[in-house]
Amino acid sequence: MWKNVICIGSGNEGTTAGHAAGRVTDEEEVIQELAVQEREPSLNVQIWKSYVDEMDVSIVSPSGERVGPFREILGPQRFILGGTELLIYYGEPKPYSVRQEIYISFIPLQSYVDSGVWQIILTPRRIVDGAWQMWLPAQAALNVGTAFLTPDSTSTLTIPSTASLAVTVAAYDARTFSYADFSGRGPAAVYEGIGVPKPDLAAPGVLVNAPVPGGGYRAFSGTSFAAPFVTGSAALLMEWGIVQGNDPYLYGEKVKAYLRRGARELPGYSEWPNALLGFGALCVRESLPDS
């Protein structure tokens, strides 16, 4: 079982406005507005920044009530704004990451989080790097319209497609040979560090015919329908190498390298790899090494 290749779709958050990013300077604070639609049962926001940066976080409710700055301490901090309770958690660097997470949970006191425009305010105290990122849960877990008002469509890969050793698969439209705008986008530097290009490559993910329960077929779109093309292709490469005896070490990162090398560049893009389609569109024939 240790000879494997893990292929993961890049997610469908490319156009959902669930990611915001920017840079804090010593001179001015940042105000990020978050629209919360009616009947939202719960919500959370993840803020990621460099641990060396020191900045205060405050929140303003739709009614204009402000709370913060929050103290950078371990353990939950609780505040109430209107009909919503806020839980704030400050994280620490991890053995594999120098970044810090600030986790904010919006919990309704009754049934729903207060609707309207919330503000998340970042006030600088000591800034070295200044870069910050904010993420909402996947759109499928939210009401339509709950989103950042000034989103950033980059770095919208969903976990676990951010893993450096996985083959991350974006989606493109095989009918028009164009990028599928819903497909999660890199770069991956914010997740894995400089030098880890993501996604790795792309496969058809728009109106893909697939079997449905009870028989028959339907057309589906999403990176979950692009990833199986690459999974099957990886299996063919491993069969050629391991089962047929051409290369007993054809698994893991070696398969990824072959798939990247064989990927076809699609028209309309001058830079490869790129944050939308990685190294290009899947091509098994070109990925097989010369025998």
C-alpha positions in Angstrom: 0.0 0.0 0.0 3.0 2.3 0.3 3.3 2.6 -3.4 0.6 5.1 -4.2 -0.4 8.4 -5.8 -2.9 10.7 -4.1 -4.9 12.9 -6.5 -7.2 15.7 -5.1 -9.4 18.2 -6.7 -8.4 21.8 -6.1 -11.9 22.7 -4.9 -14.7 24.8 -6.3 -14.1 28.1 -4.4 -12.5 30.1 -7.2 -15.5 32.6 -7.6 -17.3 32.3 -4.2 -15.8 35.4 -2.6 -14.8 33.3 0.4 -11.2 34.5 0.5 -9.7 37.9 1.1 -6.1 39.0 1.3 -4.0 42.1 1.6 -1.1 43.7 3.5 -1.1 45.8 6.7 1.4 48.7 6.9 2.6 50.6 9.9 0.6 53.7 8.8 -3.0 52.5 8.6 -5.4 49.8 9.7 -7.3 47.4 7.4 -11.1 47.1 7.3 -12.4 44.0 5.7 -16.2 43.9 5.3 -18.1 40.6 5.5 -21.7 40.4 4.3 -23.8 37.9 6.3 -27.1 36.9 4.8 -30.3 36.3 6.7 -30.9 32.9 8.4 -27.2 32.0 8.6 -27.1 29.4 11.4 -23.3 29.8 12.1 -20.1 31.1 10.6 -16.4 31.2 11.2 -13.5 33.2 9.8 -9.9 32.1 9.7 -7.3 34.9 9.7 -3.7 33.8 8.8 -0.6 36.1 9.2 3.1 35.9 9.9 3.7 35.2 13.6 6.3 38.0 13.7 3.7 40.6 12.9 1.8 42.1 15.8 -1.6 43.5 15.0 -4.8 44.0 16.9 -8.1 42.5 15.7 -11.5 44.2 16.4 -15.0 43.5 15.1 -17.9 45.8 14.3 -21.4 44.4 14.1 -24.0 45.4 11.5 -25.5 47.7 14.2 -22.2 49.6 14.6 -21.3 48.1 18.0 -17.5 47.4 18.2 -15.5 45.0 20.3 -11.8 44.6 20.6 -8.9 44.8 20.3 -8.7 41.2 21.4 -5.8 40.0 23.6 -3.3 37.6 22.1 -3.7 34.8 24.7 -4.3 31.1 24.6 -7.8 29.8 25.1 -11.1 31.2 23.9 -12.2 34.7 24.4 -16.0 35.4 24.4 -17.9 38.5 23.4 -21.5 39.3 22.6 -22.6 41.7 19.9 -26.3 42.0 19.5 -27.7 38.5 19.0 -24.4 36.9 18.2 -21.7 35.5 20.4 -18.1 35.7 19.2 -15.4 33.2 20.1 -11.9 34.2 19.3 -8.9 31.8 19.4 -5.3 32.8 18.9 -3.1 30.0 17.6 0.7 29.5 17.8 3.2 28.6 15.1 3.4 24.9 14.3 6.4 22.6 13.9 5.7 22.9 10.1 4.6 26.5 9.8 5.8 29.9 11.0 2.3 31.4 10.4 -0.3 32.2 13.0 -4.0 31.6 12.8 -6.7 33.7 14.5 -10.0 31.9 14.5 -13.3 33.8 14.9 -16.5 31.9 15.4 -19.9 33.6 15.1 -22.5 31.8 17.2 -26.2 32.9 17.3 -27.7 33.4 20.7 -31.0 32.2 19.3 -31.3 30.8 15.8 -29.2 32.8 13.4 -26.2 35.1 13.2 -27.1 38.8 13.0 -27.4 39.6 9.3 -25.9 42.6 7.6 -22.4 43.9 7.0 -19.8 43.0 9.7 -16.3 44.6 9.8 -13.1 42.9 10.7 -10.5 45.5 11.6 -6.7 44.8 11.6 -4.7 47.5 13.4 -0.9 47.4 13.2 1.3 47.4 16.3 4.6 46.0 15.0 4.7 45.0 11.3 7.6 43.1 9.6 5.9 41.3 6.8 2.3 42.6 6.9 0.6 40.0 4.6 -2.7 38.6 5.8 -5.3 36.1 4.5 -8.9 35.5 5.5 -11.0 32.5 4.6 -14.7 31.6 5.1 -16.0 28.0 5.1 -16.7 26.5 1.7 -19.7 28.1 -0.1 -21.7 24.9 0.1 -21.8 25.4 3.9 -23.1 29.0 3.7 -26.1 30.8 2.5 -25.7 32.4 -1.0 -24.4 35.9 -0.6 -22.5 35.4 2.7 -19.1 36.6 1.4 -16.4 39.1 1.7 -17.3 42.4 -0.1 -13.7 42.8 -1.4 -12.6 39.2 -2.1 -9.4 37.9 -3.6 -9.8 35.0 -6.0 -6.2 33.8 -5.6 -5.2 31.1 -3.1 -8.6 29.5 -3.1 -7.4 25.9 -3.1 -9.3 23.9 -0.5 -7.8 21.5 2.0 -6.4 18.9 1.5 -5.5 19.9 -2.1 -2.9 22.2 -0.6 -0.8 19.3 0.5 2.6 19.5 -1.3 2.9 15.7 -2.0 -0.6 15.3 -3.5 -1.4 15.8 -7.2 -3.7 18.8 -7.1 -6.1 18.8 -10.0 -7.8 21.9 -11.4 -10.8 21.9 -13.8 -11.0 23.1 -17.4 -13.8 23.0 -20.0 -12.8 20.4 -22.6 -15.3 21.8 -25.1 -13.6 25.2 -25.2 -10.2 24.4 -23.8 -10.6 27.1 -21.3 -10.2 27.4 -17.5 -13.3 26.6 -15.4 -13.7 29.8 -13.3 -15.0 27.9 -10.3 -11.8 25.9 -10.0 -9.7 26.6 -6.9 -6.6 28.7 -7.7 -3.0 28.9 -6.4 -0.5 30.1 -5.6 0.4 27.7 -2.9 3.1 29.8 -1.2 0.6 30.8 1.5 0.0 27.1 2.4 3.3 25.3 1.6 6.0 27.9 1.1 7.8 29.2 -1.9 8.6 26.7 -4.6 5.5 24.5 -4.4 3.4 25.2 -7.5 -0.3 24.4 -7.2 -2.4 23.2 -8.8 -0.2 20.6 -10.6 -2.3 20.2 -13.7 -5.9 20.3 -15.0 -8.4 17.8 -16.3 -12.0 18.1 -17.8 -14.4 19.3 -15.1 -17.3 21.0 -16.9 -20.4 19.0 -17.8 -18.7 15.7 -17.4 -21.1 12.7 -17.9 -21.2 10.4 -14.9 -23.4 7.5 -13.8 -26.2 8.2 -11.3 -28.0 6.0 -8.8 -30.8 4.0 -10.5 -29.1 3.9 -13.8 -28.4 6.4 -16.6 -26.0 9.4 -16.7 -26.0 13.1 -15.9 -23.7 16.0 -16.6 -21.8 17.3 -13.6 -19.3 20.1 -13.1 -16.6 20.4 -10.4 -13.0 19.5 -9.6 -14.3 16.3 -8.0 -15.1 15.2 -11.6 -11.7 16.4 -12.9 -9.6 14.5 -10.3 -10.8 11.0 -11.4 -9.3 11.5 -14.8 -5.9 12.1 -13.2 -6.4 9.3 -10.7 -7.0 6.8 -13.6 -4.1 8.2 -15.5 -1.8 7.8 -12.5 -3.0 4.2 -12.2 -2.1 3.5 -15.9 1.4 4.9 -15.4 1.9 2.8 -12.3 0.6 -0.3 -14.1 3.1 0.4 -17.0 5.9 0.9 -14.5 5.3 -1.5 -11.7 3.0 -4.3 -13.0 4.5 -4.5 -16.4 8.1 -4.3 -15.0 9.2 -1.1 -16.8 9.9 0.9 -13.7 9.4 -0.5 -10.2 9.8 3.0 -8.7 7.0 4.7 -10.7 4.8 6.0 -7.9 4.5 9.0 -5.6 6.3 12.2 -6.7 7.8 10.4 -9.8 4.3 9.9 -11.2 3.5 13.6 -10.5 6.7 14.6 -12.3 5.7 12.6 -15.4 2.2 14.0 -15.4 3.5 17.5 -15.1 5.9 17.0 -18.0 3.3 15.5 -20.2 0.7 18.2 -19.6 -0.4 20.2 -22.6 -0.4 24.0 -22.6 -3.9 25.4 -23.3 -4.3 28.5 -25.6 -4.4 32.0 -24.1 -1.8 31.7 -21.4 1.8 32.9 -21.6 3.1 31.7 -18.3 3.4 28.0 -17.3 3.0 26.7 -14.7 0.3 29.2 -13.6 -2.0 29.5 -10.6 -5.1 28.5 -12.6 -4.1 25.3 -14.6 -0.7 24.4 -13.1 1.5 22.8 -15.8 -1.3 22.4 -18.2 -4.0 19.9 -19.3 -3.7 16.2 -18.6 -2.2 14.1 -21.4 -1.4 10.5 -20.6 0.3 9.8 -23.9 2.8 12.5 -23.5 3.3 11.5 -19.8 4.5 8.0 -20.6 8.3 8.0 -20.6 10.1 6.8 -23.7 10.7 3.1 -23.5 
